[in-house]
């Protein structure tokens, strides 16, 4: 616990009540440049924060140095376990990873073998990200994670190959370029709920405004998961819906027709530029600390509301809060 007048390391630097504050927060965490931090730099940031909590930071340590250490730490260490995350699963790797995979899916949309490979690669990447950022309080078994991975990969492949087969010869190449986005959207609608199935079955903790745990709510879990699904699709949408139009026009230019090998790196670069801004924007759409009306709980989830009444002695707050996840 930090002493009065010192930085609260358990709270974000910027207010999360407003979109602008959330955006600034996630701009820091998803900054792809943090991928290049060495283990020594990551451990140095962790060490400084530990010393700061104890009031033993080195002389001359400024608040800005502490905030920077917090940003570096949060980009690489799991918030629940404190373990160092694998590089590919970190939020700071979302832009480089998404840039490569999205660009490849959109470049090689005509080849059946390429569609299969890149959709599989994308779902493998998503599975690793989900596992790396898993909720330590709601662990999944190996069987459950396997089911989520296989189901999401299957949904992506069925959507991509099915639409590819149906649209071939029926629609323009521009329409066919949107098949990867449809596959990504479909897989997200399956992958995220399955990866968090324990929350839907058992509920997640809802708290009062002071963070006191009051009850378990399945309705809150469903709301949080639906917000995450929307954010994931929203993150991919601009790049995967704007670039098809851009590439349809660019591929008619002589310089690109004469240099077809530039197609893939060009699309990857443009995807990276878009994701650099869309990744933090999508994460910031909804407050991490989501809320739900207790009136809604009383109507749709009476069991959770009864638990609330017991915990609150009959004086139930109008709103309860929960962590929606990422």
C-alpha positions in Angstrom: 0.0 0.0 0.0 1.5 3.3 -1.1 2.0 6.1 1.4 -0.2 9.2 1.1 1.0 11.6 -1.6 2.7 8.8 -3.6 1.6 7.1 -6.8 -1.0 4.4 -6.4 0.6 1.5 -8.4 -2.7 -0.4 -8.3 -4.6 2.2 -10.3 -4.1 3.4 -13.9 -2.4 6.7 -14.5 -5.3 8.1 -16.4 -9.0 8.2 -15.4 -10.8 5.2 -16.8 -14.2 6.9 -16.5 -13.7 8.7 -19.9 -12.8 7.3 -23.3 -9.8 9.7 -23.6 -8.3 8.4 -20.3 -8.8 4.8 -21.3 -7.2 5.5 -24.8 -4.1 7.0 -23.2 -3.8 4.0 -20.9 -4.0 1.4 -23.7 -1.8 3.5 -26.0 0.9 2.9 -23.4 0.3 -0.8 -22.8 -0.1 -1.8 -26.5 2.9 0.2 -27.7 4.7 -2.3 -30.1 8.1 -0.7 -29.2 7.8 -2.4 -25.8 8.4 -5.7 -27.5 12.0 -4.8 -27.9 12.6 -4.4 -24.1 15.2 -6.9 -22.9 14.7 -9.2 -19.9 17.1 -7.0 -18.0 15.0 -3.9 -18.7 11.8 -5.7 -17.8 13.3 -7.0 -14.5 14.7 -3.5 -13.8 11.2 -2.0 -14.1 9.7 -4.7 -11.8 12.5 -4.2 -9.3 11.9 -0.4 -9.2 8.1 -0.9 -8.6 8.8 -3.3 -5.8 11.2 -0.9 -4.1 8.7 2.0 -4.6 6.0 0.1 -2.9 8.3 -0.3 0.1 9.4 3.3 0.0 13.0 2.2 -0.8 13.4 3.5 -4.4 16.8 4.9 -5.3 17.5 8.6 -4.5 16.5 10.8 -7.5 13.7 8.6 -8.7 11.1 10.8 -10.3 7.3 10.1 -10.7 7.8 9.9 -14.4 10.4 7.2 -14.0 7.9 5.3 -11.8 5.1 5.7 -14.3 7.4 4.5 -17.1 8.4 1.4 -15.1 4.7 0.7 -14.4 4.0 0.9 -18.2 6.9 -1.4 -19.0 5.9 -3.9 -16.3 2.2 -4.0 -17.3 3.2 -4.7 -20.9 5.1 -7.9 -20.0 3.9 -9.4 -16.7 0.6 -11.1 -15.9 -1.6 -8.8 -13.7 -2.8 -11.8 -11.5 0.2 -14.1 -11.2 3.0 -11.6 -11.8 4.7 -14.1 -14.1 6.6 -12.8 -17.2 4.4 -13.5 -20.3 5.7 -15.0 -23.5 6.5 -12.4 -26.1 3.9 -13.4 -28.7 1.1 -13.4 -26.2 1.7 -9.9 -24.8 -0.6 -7.0 -25.6 2.4 -5.1 -27.0 2.8 -7.8 -29.6 -0.8 -7.4 -30.9 0.3 -4.9 -33.6 3.3 -6.9 -35.0 1.4 -10.2 -34.8 -1.8 -8.8 -36.2 0.1 -6.9 -39.0 1.7 -10.1 -40.3 -1.4 -12.3 -40.0 -4.0 -9.9 -41.2 -1.9 -8.7 -44.1 -1.2 -12.3 -45.1 -4.9 -13.4 -44.9 -5.9 -10.4 -47.1 -3.1 -11.0 -49.6 -3.5 -14.7 -50.2 -7.3 -14.9 -50.1 -7.5 -16.6 -53.5 -5.4 -19.7 -52.7 -7.3 -22.4 -50.8 -4.1 -23.8 -49.2 -3.0 -20.3 -48.2 -6.5 -19.6 -46.7 -6.2 -22.8 -44.6 -2.7 -22.0 -43.4 -3.2 -18.4 -42.5 -6.6 -18.9 -40.8 -5.0 -21.7 -38.7 -2.0 -19.4 -37.9 -4.3 -16.6 -36.9 -6.3 -18.8 -34.6 -3.2 -20.2 -33.1 -2.0 -16.7 -32.4 -5.4 -15.8 -30.8 -5.3 -18.9 -28.7 -1.8 -18.0 -27.4 -2.9 -14.4 -26.7 -6.0 -15.7 -24.8 -3.9 -18.2 -22.8 -1.2 -15.6 -22.0 -3.8 -13.1 -20.7 -6.1 -15.6 -19.1 -7.9 -14.9 -15.8 -6.0 -16.7 -13.2 -9.1 -16.8 -11.0 -11.1 -18.8 -13.6 -8.5 -21.3 -15.0 -9.4 -23.5 -18.0 -8.5 -27.1 -18.2 -6.4 -28.4 -21.2 -9.5 -30.0 -22.6 -11.5 -26.7 -22.5 -8.7 -24.7 -24.1 -8.4 -27.4 -26.8 -12.1 -27.2 -27.5 -12.0 -23.4 -27.8 -9.0 -23.6 -30.1 -10.4 -26.3 -32.4 -13.9 -24.7 -32.5 -12.6 -21.3 -33.3 -10.2 -22.7 -36.0 -13.0 -24.7 -37.4 -15.4 -21.8 -37.5 -12.8 -19.6 -39.3 -12.0 -22.3 -41.9 -15.7 -23.2 -42.6 -16.5 -19.5 -43.0 -13.5 -18.7 -45.1 -13.6 -21.7 -47.4 -17.4 -21.8 -47.6 -17.6 -18.1 -48.6 -14.6 -18.5 -50.9 -16.3 -21.4 -52.7 -19.7 -19.7 -52.9 -18.4 -16.2 -54.0 -16.0 -17.5 -56.6 -17.4 -16.7 -60.0 -20.5 -15.1 -58.5 -19.1 -11.9 -57.0 -16.4 -9.4 -57.9 -12.9 -9.7 -56.5 -13.7 -6.8 -54.2 -16.4 -8.7 -52.4 -14.2 -11.8 -52.2 -11.6 -9.7 -50.4 -14.0 -9.4 -47.4 -14.0 -13.2 -46.8 -11.1 -13.0 -44.3 -12.9 -10.4 -42.2 -16.0 -12.6 -42.1 -13.9 -15.5 -40.9 -12.2 -13.5 -38.2 -15.5 -12.1 -37.0 -17.1 -15.6 -36.8 -14.1 -17.1 -35.0 -14.1 -14.3 -32.4 -17.8 -14.9 -31.7 -16.9 -18.5 -30.8 -13.4 -18.3 -29.4 -13.9 -15.7 -26.7 -17.0 -17.3 -25.1 -15.4 -20.7 -25.2 -12.1 -19.5 -23.7 -14.2 -17.9 -20.9 -16.8 -20.6 -20.5 -16.1 -21.0 -16.8 -17.3 -17.5 -16.2 -20.5 -18.1 -18.1 -21.2 -21.3 -16.1 -20.1 -20.1 -12.6 -20.4 -16.3 -12.9 -17.9 -13.6 -12.1 -17.5 -11.5 -9.0 -19.4 -8.3 -8.9 -18.4 -5.6 -6.4 -19.7 -2.3 -4.9 -18.0 1.0 -5.8 -15.4 0.4 -3.1 -14.3 -3.0 -4.5 -16.0 -5.1 -1.9 -17.0 -8.5 -3.4 -20.8 -9.1 -3.2 -21.9 -11.9 -5.4 -21.3 -14.1 -8.5 -23.1 -13.1 -11.6 -23.5 -15.1 -14.9 -25.3 -12.1 -16.4 -22.3 -9.8 -15.7 -20.0 -12.5 -17.3 -22.2 -12.5 -20.4 -22.1 -8.7 -20.7 -18.4 -8.6 -20.2 -17.7 -11.3 -22.8 -20.1 -9.7 -25.4 -18.2 -6.4 -25.0 -14.9 -8.1 -25.5 -16.2 -9.9 -28.7 -17.4 -6.5 -30.0 -14.0 -4.9 -29.2 -12.1 -7.7 -31.0 -14.2 -7.4 -34.1 -14.1 -3.6 -34.0 -10.3 -3.8 -33.8 -10.0 -5.8 -37.0 -12.8 -4.0 -38.9 -11.1 -0.8 -40.3 -8.1 -2.6 -41.7 -10.0 -5.5 -43.1 -12.8 -3.4 -44.6 -10.9 -0.3 -45.9 -7.8 -2.1 -47.3 -9.8 -4.2 -49.8 -11.0 -1.0 -51.5 -7.5 0.5 -51.4 -5.9 -2.7 -52.8 -8.5 -3.1 -55.5 -7.5 0.3 -56.9 -3.7 0.0 -56.2 -3.5 -3.4 -58.1 -4.7 -1.6 -61.2 -1.6 0.6 -61.1 1.2 -0.3 -63.4 3.9 0.0 -60.7 2.2 -2.7 -58.5 1.3 -4.9 -61.5 4.9 -4.9 -62.5 6.1 -5.6 -59.0 3.6 -8.2 -57.5 6.0 -9.2 -54.7 5.3 -5.8 -53.2 1.6 -6.8 -52.6 2.1 -8.7 -49.3 4.6 -6.3 -47.6 2.4 -3.3 -48.7 -0.7 -4.8 -47.1 1.1 -5.8 -44.0 2.6 -2.3 -43.6 -0.9 -0.7 -44.0 -2.4 -3.2 -41.6 0.3 -2.3 -39.0 -0.3 1.4 -39.4 -4.1 0.9 -38.8 -3.7 -1.5 -35.9 -1.2 0.8 -34.1 -4.2 3.1 -33.5 -7.1 0.6 -33.6 -5.7 -1.8 -31.0 -5.7 0.8 -28.1 -8.9 2.3 -29.5 -10.8 -1.0 -29.5 -9.5 -1.8 -26.0 -10.7 1.6 -24.8 -14.3 1.4 -26.2 -15.6 -0.1 -22.9 -14.4 0.6 -19.4 -12.4 -2.3 -18.0 -14.4 -1.8 -14.9 -17.8 -2.5 -16.3 -21.1 -2.2 -14.5 -24.6 -3.7 -14.4 -27.8 -2.4 -12.8 -29.0 -4.4 -9.8 -32.6 -3.9 -11.1 -31.6 -5.9 -14.2 -30.1 -8.6 -11.9 -33.3 -8.8 -9.9 -35.3 -9.4 -13.1 -33.0 -11.6 -15.1 -30.8 -13.3 -12.4 -32.8 -13.5 -9.2 -30.2 -15.9 -7.6 -27.4 -13.4 -7.9 -29.8 -10.6 -6.6 -30.7 -12.8 -3.6 -27.0 -13.2 -2.8 -26.6 -9.4 -3.1 -29.4 -8.8 -0.6 -27.8 -11.2 1.9 -24.3 -9.6 1.5 -25.7 -6.0 1.7 -28.2 -6.6 4.5 -31.1 -5.6 2.3 -29.5 -2.3 1.3 -28.6 -3.2 -2.3 -26.6 -0.6 -4.3 -28.2 0.6 -7.6 -25.2 -0.6 -9.6 -22.5 -3.2 -9.1 -19.1 -3.4 -10.9 -17.0 -6.2 -12.4 -13.8 -6.6 -14.5 -14.9 -7.4 -18.1 -11.5 -8.7 -19.2 -9.7 -8.0 -22.5 
